[in-house]
């Protein structure tokens, strides 16, 4: 199966479902926006198909509108959203696994260097740097799309798909440390070139 993306959802059809459900409950865009803690413009953009709501907003909207998520989305869109979330979780899990392996590689290279078991050319660090940079950027993108702010949010999302209830917390040390692989590699490569 190909990668499922949020862009694959039929924005106009979903927007029309939103509008009909909101009007059916006798709610204004402002009232729905207030319930969902978003702006009226955001609700308007959803209804016009300009933007798509995130999963958390979809669940909240379905609850506020007194309907189930499958009813609000339609079966095809609901299936796509589930596939999107699963693909995102799987990709994030793979990325963090690769970044952990990057730290193992950096540690092994440093052990070889410190123990004097051989020369480590700066090109080795540079070769590890490019994939680590891309993986870190992709992880940040997926986390932002899913509304993840802390290492606990990331772990809960990867393990069981849980979304954060409160997005006020910054990324913890562990999250930044895993994404620090590119920085460590870049510093070491620069030290090798200069030294």
C-alpha positions as a printed NumPy array, in Angstrom:
array([[  0.   ,   0.   ,   0.   ],
       [  1.31 ,   3.506,  -0.816],
       [  1.873,   6.16 ,   1.777],
       [ -1.347,   7.794,   2.978],
       [ -1.16 ,  11.556,   3.302],
       [ -3.527,  14.095,   4.8  ],
       [ -3.601,  15.798,   1.39 ],
       [ -5.318,  12.681,   0.011],
       [ -8.497,  13.476,   1.963],
       [-11.347,  15.044,   0.032],
       [-11.323,  18.507,   1.628],
       [-14.481,  19.732,  -0.038],
       [-16.536,  16.691,   0.923],
       [-15.251,  16.777,   4.5  ],
       [-15.874,  20.529,   4.679],
       [-19.429,  20.073,   3.468],
       [-20.029,  17.354,   6.08 ],
       [-18.716,  19.719,   8.753],
       [-20.971,  22.554,   7.622],
       [-24.07 ,  20.354,   7.412],
       [-23.433,  18.792,  10.816],
       [-22.803,  22.192,  12.435],
       [-25.911,  23.73 ,  10.918],
       [-27.933,  20.618,  11.807],
       [-27.041,  21.184,  15.47 ],
       [-27.947,  24.869,  15.162],
       [-24.404,  26.03 ,  15.943],
       [-22.647,  29.02 ,  14.466],
       [-19.05 ,  28.797,  13.331],
       [-18.132,  30.905,  16.373],
       [-19.872,  28.541,  18.789],
       [-18.208,  25.462,  17.296],
       [-14.836,  27.215,  17.254],
       [-15.197,  28.101,  20.93 ],
       [-16.033,  24.498,  21.822],
       [-12.995,  23.215,  19.918],
       [-10.637,  25.967,  21.134],
       [ -9.865,  27.146,  17.609],
       [-10.667,  30.369,  15.757],
       [-13.847,  30.951,  13.771],
       [-11.61 ,  31.382,  10.708],
       [-10.224,  27.879,  11.276],
       [-13.744,  26.406,  11.25 ],
       [-14.536,  28.45 ,   8.143],
       [-11.398,  27.125,   6.431],
       [-12.399,  23.553,   7.279],
       [-15.9  ,  24.045,   5.902],
       [-14.635,  25.622,   2.683],
       [-12.077,  22.847,   2.205],
       [ -9.108,  25.212,   2.46 ],
       [ -7.538,  23.318,   5.364],
       [ -8.078,  20.028,   7.148],
       [ -8.562,  19.618,  10.888],
       [ -6.112,  17.538,  12.874],
       [ -7.277,  14.266,  14.417],
       [ -7.798,  15.809,  17.847],
       [-10.047,  18.517,  16.376],
       [-11.978,  15.921,  14.368],
       [-12.689,  13.868,  17.475],
       [-13.716,  16.992,  19.408],
       [-15.952,  18.165,  16.562],
       [-17.669,  14.792,  16.288],
       [-18.359,  14.824,  20.025],
       [-19.59 ,  18.431,  20.007],
       [-21.806,  17.757,  17.005],
       [-23.284,  14.668,  18.67 ],
       [-22.088,  12.152,  16.121],
       [-19.486,   9.481,  15.755],
       [-16.272,  10.088,  13.876],
       [-17.244,   7.649,  11.085],
       [-20.51 ,   9.51 ,  10.609],
       [-18.771,  12.904,  10.453],
       [-15.996,  11.772,   8.129],
       [-17.748,   9.225,   6.048],
       [-16.293,   5.737,   5.945],
       [-13.704,   6.382,   3.214],
       [-12.283,   9.476,   4.91 ],
       [-12.268,   7.786,   8.318],
       [-10.314,   4.877,   6.877],
       [ -7.832,   7.269,   5.275],
       [ -7.369,   9.155,   8.55 ],
       [ -6.684,   5.934,  10.446],
       [ -4.188,   4.846,   7.789],
       [ -2.542,   8.276,   7.94 ],
       [ -2.132,   8.086,  11.709],
       [ -0.73 ,   4.544,  11.516],
       [  1.737,   5.503,   8.781],
       [  2.859,   8.535,  10.78 ],
       [  3.368,   6.482,  13.944],
       [  5.31 ,   3.82 ,  12.068],
       [  7.528,   6.36 ,  10.335],
       [  8.257,   8.195,  13.594],
       [  9.158,   4.92 ,  15.307],
       [ 11.562,   4.041,  12.478],
       [ 13.146,   7.499,  12.563],
       [ 13.785,   7.371,  16.295],
       [ 15.252,   3.89 ,  15.939],
       [ 17.607,   5.152,  13.228],
       [ 18.61 ,   8.173,  15.345],
       [ 19.366,   5.853,  18.267],
       [ 21.58 ,   3.786,  15.961],
       [ 23.267,   7.042,  14.943],
       [ 24.214,   7.655,  18.554],
       [ 25.586,   4.111,  18.785],
       [ 27.696,   4.785,  15.671],
       [ 29.001,   8.07 ,  17.096],
       [ 29.852,   6.354,  20.375],
       [ 31.654,   3.478,  18.592],
       [ 33.657,   5.897,  16.445],
       [ 34.655,   7.867,  19.525],
       [ 35.742,   4.699,  21.365],
       [ 37.957,   3.757,  18.4  ],
       [ 39.428,   7.267,  18.36 ],
       [ 39.972,   7.539,  22.134],
       [ 41.537,   4.081,  22.437],
       [ 43.812,   4.845,  19.506],
       [ 42.668,   1.786,  17.583],
       [ 42.821,   3.631,  14.312],
       [ 42.202,   6.883,  12.524],
       [ 38.64 ,   7.975,  11.889],
       [ 38.455,  10.196,   8.863],
       [ 36.183,  13.239,   9.019],
       [ 34.333,  11.891,   5.964],
       [ 32.881,   9.135,   8.166],
       [ 31.235,  11.799,  10.323],
       [ 30.077,  13.706,   7.273],
       [ 28.564,  10.524,   5.788],
       [ 26.551,  10.007,   8.976],
       [ 25.585,  13.688,   9.195],
       [ 23.399,  13.97 ,   6.088],
       [ 20.988,  11.129,   6.928],
       [ 20.872,  12.259,  10.562],
       [ 19.94 ,  15.798,   9.509],
       [ 17.166,  14.541,   7.24 ],
       [ 15.823,  12.138,   9.881],
       [ 15.802,  14.89 ,  12.517],
       [ 13.979,  17.278,  10.196],
       [ 11.414,  14.606,   9.313],
       [ 10.876,  13.747,  12.999],
       [ 10.258,  17.436,  13.802],
       [  7.752,  17.627,  10.923],
       [  5.828,  14.535,  12.026],
       [  5.79 ,  15.691,  15.643],
       [  4.496,  19.123,  14.665],
       [  1.752,  17.577,  12.489],
       [  0.688,  15.345,  15.391],
       [  0.918,  18.147,  17.987],
       [  3.627,  16.36 ,  19.98 ],
       [  5.692,  18.567,  22.309],
       [  7.422,  16.298,  24.823],
       [  9.333,  13.038,  24.741],
       [  6.416,  11.506,  26.684],
       [  4.006,  12.7  ,  23.966],
       [  6.209,  11.11 ,  21.312],
       [  6.494,   7.822,  23.232],
       [  2.734,   7.656,  23.904],
       [  1.973,   8.451,  20.273],
       [  4.372,   5.831,  18.921],
       [  3.212,   3.132,  21.329],
       [ -0.564,   3.587,  21.297],
       [ -1.481,   6.558,  19.1  ],
       [ -2.331,   8.781,  22.059],
       [ -2.414,  12.499,  21.33 ],
       [ -1.355,  15.023,  23.968],
       [ -4.076,  16.678,  26.022],
       [ -1.925,  19.673,  26.909],
       [  0.557,  21.197,  24.498],
       [  2.21 ,  23.627,  26.885],
       [  5.298,  21.548,  27.667],
       [  8.582,  21.844,  25.759],
       [ 10.412,  18.861,  24.282],
       [ 12.353,  17.164,  27.062],
       [ 16.068,  16.47 ,  27.189],
       [ 15.672,  12.966,  25.751],
       [ 13.857,  14.277,  22.688],
       [ 16.497,  16.925,  22.051],
       [ 19.319,  14.455,  22.756],
       [ 18.101,  12.01 ,  20.123],
       [ 17.852,  14.808,  17.62 ],
       [ 21.341,  15.975,  18.611],
       [ 22.987,  13.281,  16.479],
       [ 23.444,  15.675,  13.53 ],
       [ 24.961,  18.333,  15.788],
       [ 27.401,  15.873,  17.353],
       [ 28.402,  14.587,  13.929],
       [ 28.827,  18.079,  12.513],
       [ 30.994,  19.219,  15.427],
       [ 33.177,  16.138,  15.2  ],
       [ 33.547,  16.463,  11.419],
       [ 34.54 ,  20.127,  11.794],
       [ 37.066,  19.213,  14.476],
       [ 38.534,  16.56 ,  12.152],
       [ 38.78 ,  18.975,   9.237],
       [ 40.372,  21.675,  11.403],
       [ 42.68 ,  19.312,  13.272]])
